[in-house]
Amino acid sequence: MQIEAGLVGRATLTVRPVDTAIALASGDVAVLATPRLLALCEEATMASLTGRVASESTSVGVEVALEHLAAASIGTEITATARVVAVDGHRITFSVEAEDAEKVVARGTVVRAIVDRARFS
């Protein structure tokens, strides 16, 4: 299968205590940590590529720009959506957005590169 602009992937998370800034040592309040939010956005990028990368290859994150716009407390369900906006050889650029039922929590871009799995052996 081919990777092309317009592909979409999603990932959902209900914020738990282990997802908070306190738990991840990125702050001192019990709200969704930015590193965990980024991981959710990357999970959405991976979802968009499911079944589209050859078995001898994988994708790795190479560049991120993420604005964390609003807090999300424990129990809040967050959905991240990733959309392929550009493909340049082995580099794939995604726009990402994460939201709860009421607001956009984050938005930004993630760039992944398709690489040979053997490089990691």
C-alpha positions in Angstrom: 0.0 0.0 0.0 1.0 3.6 -0.5 1.4 6.4 2.0 -0.3 9.5 0.7 -1.5 12.9 1.9 -5.0 12.6 3.6 -4.4 9.4 5.5 -5.8 9.7 9.0 -5.2 7.8 12.2 -6.6 8.2 15.7 -5.7 7.2 19.2 -7.7 7.7 22.4 -6.7 7.9 26.1 -8.6 8.3 29.3 -6.2 10.2 31.6 -5.1 8.2 34.5 -2.8 9.1 37.5 0.2 7.5 35.6 -0.4 9.9 32.7 0.0 13.1 34.8 2.7 15.6 35.0 3.4 14.5 38.5 3.9 10.9 37.5 6.1 11.7 34.6 8.2 14.3 36.5 7.3 17.0 34.0 5.3 19.2 36.4 3.7 19.2 39.8 0.0 19.1 39.0 -2.3 16.1 38.4 -3.2 16.9 34.8 -2.2 15.2 31.5 1.6 15.5 31.1 2.9 17.0 27.9 5.2 14.0 27.2 2.2 11.6 27.5 0.1 13.9 25.2 2.9 13.7 22.7 3.0 9.9 22.9 -0.7 9.8 22.2 -0.2 12.0 19.1 2.6 9.7 17.9 0.3 6.7 18.5 -2.2 8.4 16.2 0.5 8.8 13.5 1.4 5.1 13.8 -2.3 4.2 13.4 -2.5 6.1 10.1 0.4 4.0 8.8 -0.9 0.6 9.9 -0.6 -1.9 7.0 1.1 0.7 4.8 4.8 0.1 5.8 6.6 -2.9 4.4 7.5 -5.5 7.0 11.2 -5.0 6.6 10.7 -1.3 7.4 9.4 0.8 10.3 8.8 4.4 11.0 10.5 6.5 13.6 9.8 10.0 14.9 12.4 12.6 13.8 10.8 16.0 14.5 8.0 17.3 16.7 6.4 20.7 17.2 3.5 20.5 19.7 1.5 23.3 21.4 -0.1 22.1 24.7 -3.1 24.4 24.8 -5.3 23.2 27.7 -5.2 21.0 30.7 -6.9 17.7 30.9 -7.7 16.2 34.4 -7.7 12.6 35.5 -10.7 10.8 33.9 -10.9 13.0 30.8 -11.0 11.2 27.5 -8.6 12.6 24.9 -8.6 11.7 21.2 -5.6 12.5 19.1 -6.0 12.7 15.3 -3.1 12.6 12.9 -3.4 13.5 9.2 -0.7 13.0 6.6 -0.1 16.4 5.0 3.1 15.7 3.1 5.3 12.8 1.9 8.8 13.5 0.7 10.7 10.4 0.0 11.0 8.5 3.3 9.8 11.5 5.4 6.1 11.8 6.3 4.7 15.0 7.8 1.6 14.8 9.9 -0.7 17.5 11.4 -1.8 16.4 14.8 -4.6 17.6 17.1 -5.8 16.3 20.4 -9.1 17.2 21.9 -11.5 16.3 24.7 -15.3 16.5 24.5 -15.2 20.3 24.8 -11.9 21.8 23.5 -8.7 21.3 21.6 -6.0 20.3 24.1 -3.0 20.3 21.7 -2.0 20.8 18.0 1.1 20.6 16.1 3.2 18.6 13.6 5.0 15.3 13.8 7.5 14.1 11.2 8.3 10.4 10.9 10.9 8.7 8.6 10.5 5.2 7.1 13.7 3.3 7.9 15.1 -0.3 7.5 14.3 -2.4 10.6 17.8 -4.0 10.4 19.4 -0.7 11.5 18.0 -1.5 15.0 19.3 -5.1 15.3 
